[in-house]
Amino acid sequence: MAKHVSIPEFKLGSIIMDSNDIIIERLEKNANYDHTEPHRHNYYEIFIFEKGGGSHMIDFEDWDIADRDVHVLYPGQVHCVQRDASSNGWVLKCTPEYFGPMGNTTFSTRGLLHNDFNLKRPTNQLNKESFNKIQAFVQSINQEKASKDWASQTVIRNYLNLLMLEVSRANNTGSNEVKKVDTMASKFSSLLEHNFSKQHRVTFYCDALAVNDSKLGNILKEAYGHGTSDLIANRILLEAKRFLLHSDSSIKEIGFLIGFEDNAYFNRWFKKYATCTPGEFRIRAKEKYQT
């Protein structure tokens, strides 16, 4: 069997010991890994670019880095940053645990975890007024971190909420109202993220959420524009594509990693949703990204 080469994943554990903390770094700082190579993290990253330049690949989409850009990365997303040397700004990093029970805000920062901010895309260019607010929130978070006063973590979470809400406004330009994602839809998103590689059936998610398939499908279509089966398939397909491009694992190994014991069935399933075989996708993707 071929040697399994997985997608590089970097963790915050070696950087911070307290999961109820947030890191803010200037983008000029050298990371302890090659950020220009495709990789992923077990934590959130929020890139705030004062001056742009370069490109950012996020899960098979290429985005230009522009002045006053904010890029939001979720745990598990595969990305690489080809940033011009003249670009600058900040990157905010925090673990999923940061959005746990410690948060007491009405519109909890946990919204990041389930995409309750309803971001339509991962990158957002803000106007000067909005970006000035973002800069002020970053400075306030830094001041709170330095002060270590009582309740500082709650204050920081509130600033982070305000920062993300400002990004959400820019992301949803043209909408009169940003619809908050239904609680059931958020629970489904979290459940899917933790189980997609093992559980492919709609009945599993319905049983776990104590809801019938018709009601769950309607809730998800209203929230995300897709029914339950399509959301499950899309999440599995995304992970398959990530491994096909960013690892040297065989197609059979990749199928097994995401819950397919029958390699022939995995090939048929992939072609149904991707309109090409796993092997064809791998060749095209590697040619495109020259890996």
MARDRENSE-549860 format. One record per residue: residue in one letter; y, x, z of N, C-alpha, C, CB in turn. Coordinates in steps of 0.02 Angstrom, whole numbers, plus 50000, padded with zeros to 5 digits. Glycine has a CB too. Example, Ala and Ser with C-alpha at 12.3 -4.5 7.8 and 13.67 -1.06 7.14 Angstrom:
2
A497165066050390497755061550390498355066050390497765056550452 S498885064250354499475068450357500025064550394499705070450286 
This chain:
291
M499405004250000500005000050000500625004450000500014995250062 A501125002449963501745006349959502085006850026502215003349907 K502435012350036502805013250098503365007950103503105020350102 H503395004750160503894999550169504565002650188503674994450224 V505075001350148505745003750162506184997650173506015008350105 S506424996650233506804990650249507544991750238506674988550321 I507924986350242508644986650236508924989750299508954979450223 P509334994950295509634997950355510024992750395510095003850336 E509894992550460510254987950504510544991850562509784982250530 F511184990750576511524994350629511694989550685512164997850602 K511664992150747511734987950806512314990450848511084988050847 L512584985850888513124987750933512874990650999513554981750947 G512234990251012511974992351076512154999351096511244991751076 S512185003951047512345010851062513095011951072512085015451007 I513495006751055514225007451059514495004251123514555004450997 I514234998351139514464994851199513864992551239514914988951181 M513944992451304513404990151348513504982851367513374994451411 D514114980551365514274973751386514334969151325514934973551428 S513874964251319513884959851261514484955151263513244955751257 N514814954551321515414950451326516034954651313515454946951396 D516004958551260516564962851243516664962551167516424970151267 I517254964651147517424964851076517724971651062517924959151057 I517544974651006517794981150986518304980250931517214985750963 I518854983850936519354984050882519454991350863520024980750905 E519364992750798519444999550773519904999550713518765002650755 R520295004950706520665005850645520175007550589521205011350653 L520305005150529519845006350474519825013650453520045002050414 E520315017550475520315024750459519755028350497520985027850476 K519515025350551519005028550592518355029250552518875024550657 N518035035050557517405036250522516835032950561517265043750513 A516445028750527515865025650559515305030850567515615019550517 N514825029250611514265033950621513695032550571514005033450693 Y513865029550515513385028250461513785027850396512975021650473 D513425027850340513755027550274513885020250256513325031050220 H514505017950264514665010950251514695009350177515335009250283 T514675014650134514685013450062513995011850035514975019450027 E513465012650076512795010850056512625003850083512285016150081 P512254999750045512084993050070511734993350138511644989350019 H511954989150183511674988950251511864982250283511934994950295 R511624981050343511834975150380511884976750454511334969250369 H512144971950492512264972950563511954967150602513024973550578 N511854968350667511634962850710512234959750746511104965350761 Y512824960950720513434958550752513934956150699513754964150795 Y514454952850722514984950450677515484956150663515344944450708 E515744956150602516294960650584516834956550550516044966450537 I517444957450574518024954250543518494959750519518384949250593 F518524960750453518954965850424519644962950411518644968550357 I520154966450435520844964350425521204969950389521194962550494 F521364968850325521664974050284522414973150279521354973950213 E522794977850308523514977950298523664979950225523864982950347 K523364985450204523434987850135522744987850103523754994950133 G522704984850044522064984250010521914990149965522044977949970 G521384989149925521164994249878520414995349884521535000849890 G520064994449827519344995249828518984988649821519124998749891 S518344988649838517944982549831517444981949889517564982549764 H517204975949898516754974349954516194969949926517134970850013 M515574972449925515004968549903514694964949963514474972949867 I514654958349960514374954350014513834949749984514924950250051 D513204951249998512654947049974512734945149900512614940750016 F512744950349857512724949549785513374947149754512174944849767 E513904946649793514554944849766515034950649777514834938349797 D515414952449726515894957949730516594955049740515864962349667 W516934957549792517604955149808518094960949807517614951649876 D518664960049775519194965049778519494965049849519744963749725 I519704970849871520044971449935520794971549921519824977849975 A521144966349943521854965649929522264966449992521994958849896 D522914967549984523374967650042523324960950078524104969050019 R523354961150144523334955250188522684951250181523934950650171 D522144954750166521484951550162521154951350231521024955250112 V520764946050243520314945750301519614944050274520554940350353 H519134948350290518434947350268518004946150330518174953550228 V517614940750329517204938850386516464940050370517324931350406 L516134944350409515434945950399515014943250457515334953650392 Y514464939850441514014937050491513424941850502513764930150469 P513114941650561512514945750572511994944450518512214944350642 G511704949850492511164949150443511394949450371510814942750454 Q512044948450358512284948850289512244956150265513004946150283 V512044957050202512014963750174512664965050136511394964550126 H512974970750152513614972250120513714979750114514194969150158 C514184981750074514414988750073515144988750053513984993050023 V515514993350082516244993650072516424999850033516604993550141 Q516714998849974516985004449934517735004149940516745004049858 R517995006849994518705006150011519105012149987518795005350087 D519685010849955520125016249935520375019949997520725013549893 A520475026449989520685030550046521365028350074520735037850025 S521785025350031522455023250053522455016550089522915022949993 S521895012950086521865006350119521845007350195521245002250095 N522075002250232522055002850305522054995950337522665006950330 G521954995750402521914989550439521484990350500521654983850396 W521124984950518520694985050576520024981750560521034981350636 V519534983150602518904979450600518744977350671518324983650568 L518594970950680518404968250746517644967250746518764961450761 K517314969450800516584969050805516394965750871516264976050799 C515924961050867515664958050929514964955250916516134952450955 T514564955050968513864952850963513824945250963513444955751020 P513264942350940513174935150945513224932651017512504933150916 E513014936851065513044934951136513754933851159512704940151180 Y514224936951124514934936151142515144928851139515374940251095 F514794924951098514954917851090514504913451132514904915851017 G514224916151185513764912451228514114908151279513304917251263 P513774906451334514024901751384514664903851417513514900751436 M514854910451413515474912651445516084909351416515534920151439 G516044907151353516624904151321516754897151348516524903851246 N517374895651366517534889151394518084885451355517744889851465 T518244887951295518784884751258518544878251227519044889451203 T519014873651217518834867151188518544867851118519444862551187 F518894871851076518634873151009518344880151012519204872550954 S517724880651035517424886951054517364891850997516744885851084 T517444898251012517344903550963516624903650939517534910350991 R516174900050972515484899350948515484896350878515074895050996 G516044893250858516084890750790515934895950738516774887850778 L516104902250753515934907750708515184907850695516164914450736 L514794906850748514074907450744513784902250696513754906650812 H514034896250697513764890850656514224888950598513634884750698 N514744893150586515204891850531515584885250540514834891950465 D515724883450603516104877350615516824877850589516114875750689 F517044883950574517704884750544517704882950470517964891750554 N517094881350445517034878650377517324883250324517374871950373 L517194889850331517444894550281517074893650216517374901750307 K517444892950161517144891950095516954898450062517624887950051 R517254903950084517114910450056517214915750110517564911949993 P516924921750102516974926750155517624930650155516404931550149 T518014930350100518634934150096519224929450088518614939250038 N519784931350117520364926950119521004931050117520354922350181 Q521434929750069522084933150067522604928550098522274935149995 L522954931050149523444927150185524144928650160523394928550259 N524584923650167525284924950152525584929150210525684918250142 K526204931450200526494936050249526564932950318527184938350225 E526754926550319526844923250384526184922750421527134916150373 S525654920750387525004920150420524744926950440524504916750373 F524834931950398524584938650415524954941550474524634943250355 N525604940150480525974942450538525684939450603526714940450532 K525464933250599525144930150657524494933750674525014922550644 I524094935350621523464938850632523594945550666523094939950564 Q524094949150643524264955650673524454954750746524844958950635 A524834949450761525034948250830524424946650874525534942450833 F523944942950847523334941350886522934947750900522894936250848 V522884952150850522524958450860522864962550914522494962350794 Q523524962950912523884966750963523794963751033524634967050945 S523794957151036523694953751101522994954951128523824946151093 I522494954851083521804956351105521764963451132521304955351047 N522074968151097522074975151120522404975751188522424979651070 Q522954972251198523314972551262522884969651318523974968751258 E522534964151305522104961151355521514965751372521844954351332 K521234968951320520684973651332520914979451377520414976351265 A521514981751365521774987351404521944985351476522394990251370 S522164979151485522384976951551521804975851599522774970551545 K521244973351573520644971851614520814967151672520334978351642 D521304962651660521484957851712520944952551718522164954451696 W520974948651773520484943351781520584938251725520554940051851 A520034935351702520024930451648520224933451581520484924651665 S520244939951575520454943051512519984941251455520504950651519 Q519324940651469518854938951416518984931951389518134939651441 T519154927251433519314920451411519944920551368519414915751471 V520444924451388521064924951350520914927951281521584929251387 I520494933251279520324936451216519964931551170519884942651228 R519504927651198519154922651156519644917651127518614919051197 N520134915751166520634911051140521044914151084521094908751196 Y521224920451091521584923851037521144924250975521804930851059 L520504925650984520044926050927519974919250894519364928750950 N519954913950933519954907150905520564906050861519934901950962 L521144907950887521774906950850521764911050786522384908850893 L521504917150791521454921450732521024918150678521174928350751 M520434915650698519984912650650520244906050623519304911550682 L520604902350663520904896150639521434897650586521204892150698 E521814902950596522314904850546521974906850480522744910750572 V521404910450486521014912150426520744905850393520434916950444 S520504901150433520234894950407520754890950369519944890750463 R521374891050393521904887650357521994890450287522564888150397 A521994897050282522064900350217521454898850173522154907850225 N520874898750204520244897750168520194890850138519654898950214 N520504886050171520464879050149521124876550121520254874650207 T521494880950090522134879050059522024873350009522464885150023 G522434868250015522374862449970522044856550003521994864349909 S521704857850060521394852350097521884849650149520734854650131 N521934843150153522374840250203522084840950273522484832850188 E521424841350277521104841850342520464845750335520964834750372 V520354850550381519734854350382519234850550424519854861650409 K518704848450393518194844350428517774848750473517754840550377 K517724847050536517304850750583516574848950570517504849250657 V516154854050567515444852850552515114849150609515094859550539 D514704844050592514344840050641513924844450686513914834850606 T513864842550750513474846450798512754847250776513504843250867 M512464841950749511774842250726511704847250669511534835250703 A512204847550624512184852350569512224859450596512754851050520 S512634860550647512684867150677512024869150709513244867250730 K511704864550744511064865950775510544867650722510824860050818 F510554863950667510084865350613510204872450585510154860150556 S510834874350574510994880950548510704886450592511744881850541 S510794885650657510544890650704509774890750703510794889250775 L509474884850703508744884350702508454887450638508524876950708 L508784886150582508554888850518508604896450518508974886050460 E509144899150544509244906350544508704909950584509934908050573 H508464906750636507944909850679507234908550655508024907350749 N507144903850609506464901850591506304901750516506344895050618 F506784903250473506674902250401506084906350374507304904150362 S505954912150403505424916450377504724914150397505524923550400 K504694909450444504044906950468503954899450454503964908150542 Q504494895750456504454888450450504834886250387504744885050512 H504454883850337504754881750273504764874150265504364884850216 R504464870550311504394863250303504954859550338503724860950331 V505194854250306505714850050334505504847050400505914844650285 T504864845150404504614841850465504704846150527503874840050457 F504654852750521504754857050579505454856150607504634864450560 Y505954856150564506654855650586506814848750612507124857550529 C506524843650581506624836750605506334835950675506314831650557 D505724838550685505404837950750505784841850804504674840550747 A506014847850786506364851950834507034848850854506484858950805 L507344845150808507994842050822507934834750842508434842650760 A507314832250843507174825250862507584820350819507344824150937 V507524821250753507884816950706507444815850645508584820050686 N507494810050613507084808850554507374812450493507014801350540 D506964813450443507164817650386507744814550347506574818650339 S507774807950343508304804650306508984805750339508164797150300 K508994804850406509624805750442509854813050440509554803450515 L509384817650450509574824750448509834826650379508964829150466 G509504824250326509724825750259510434823250246509254822650208 N510584817250269511254814450260511784818450297511274807050283 I511614820650358512084824550399512234831250364511794825850470 L511704834450338511794840950307512164840550240511104844250297 K512034835150203512404834250140513144833250153512124828250101 E513294829550206513994828350224514334834850246514044823150279 A513954839050284514244845150312514264850850261513854847350372 Y513714851750224513644857650182513564856250107513054861650205 G513494849850090513424848150019512724848849992513874852349979 H512234850250035511544851050014511084847650065511354858450006 G510504845250041510014842250085509604847450121509564837550046 T509154845150164508764849550207508334854350167508324845550253 S507954851850119507504856050080507874861550042507114851750030 D508444859650013508834864649975509114870050020509394861249937 L509344868150080509624873050126509084877950150509944869550187 I508484875350163507934879650182507764884450126507314875550202 A507694881750065507524885850007508054891049993507424881449945 N508694889149998509244893849985509244899750034509904890249988 R509084898150097509074903550148508494908350136509024900550220 I507904905650119507324909850104507454914050042506694905450093 L507744910949991507894914349928508384920149939508174909449876 L508894919049980509384924249994509044930350025509924921550041 E508604929150073508254934750106507804938350058507854932350167 A507464934650015507034937649964507444942149918506664932249923 K508024939749896508454943749852508714949949887509044939449827 R508874949249951509104955149989508584960649989509274953150061 F507954958750003507424963750005507264966549936506784960650036 L507294962249885507144964549817507634969949794507144958649769 L508264969049811508774973849789508824979849837509444970449784 H508804978549901508984983749950508404987049985509444980850000 S507784985649964507214989049994506724991049940506864984550046 D506264995549957505744997649911505084994149924505645005249915 S505094988949965504484985149979504224981949916504614979850033 S503564981349911503264977949853503424970549855502504979049851 I503354967249799503484960049796503004956249842503414957449723 K502384958549845501904955349890502114956149962501204958349880 E502354962149981502584963350049503184958950066502764970650059 I503644958350019504244954350030504054947050040504744955049971 G503604944549997503374937650005503074936450074502864935949952 F502674941250097502364940550163502884940550218501844946150175 L503404944850212503924945250262504294938750271504414950750244 I504344934750218504724928450223504264922350222505224928050165 G503634923450239503194917750252502734915450197503594912250271 F502644919450144502194917650089501574922050092502554918250020 E501004919150108500394923050110500074923750041499904919750158 D500224919249996499954919349928500484922149881499734912149905 N500344928049853500834931449811500984927449747500594938449793 A500474924349718500564920449657501024914449670499884918049629 Y500924911249728501344905549746502064907849758501064901949809 F502154913649790502824916249801503184917349734502804922749841 N502834920149685503124921349619503334914849586502634925049575 R502904909649591503074903149561503654899949597502464898349563 W503644900349664504184897449704504844900849688504024898049780 F504854907349685505474911049671505754909249602505344918649674 K505314908749552505544907149485505834900049482504974907849434 K505554895549521505814888649523506544888549545505374884349569 Y506704892549596507384892249624507854897449594507344893149698 A507584902949568508014908249541508014908649465507804914949570 T507574904649434507494904349360507274911049330508154902249328 C507004915349371506694921649347506194923849400507244927149335 T505744928249382505244930549430505574935649477504634933749394 P505254936949535505514942049581505594948849546505054942749642 G505114950649505505154957149470505734957449422504514958449433 E505854951949386506424951749340507084952149378506394945449297 F507124948649434507734948849474507864955949499507694943949534 R507334959249524507414966049550507684970749497506744968649577 I507414970449437507634974849383508374973649366507194973749320 R508554967249358509254965549340509744967549395509314958149326 A509554966249458509994967749514510094975249523509724964749579 K509554979049516509604986349524510004989349466508904989449527 E509954986449407510364988849351511104987449364510134985549285 K511244981449390511934979449403512254983849456511964972149424 Y511874985049511512164988849566511974996249564511934985949633 Q511614998249510511435005249499511115008449559512045009149480 T510615004949587510265007649645509605010649623510155002249697 
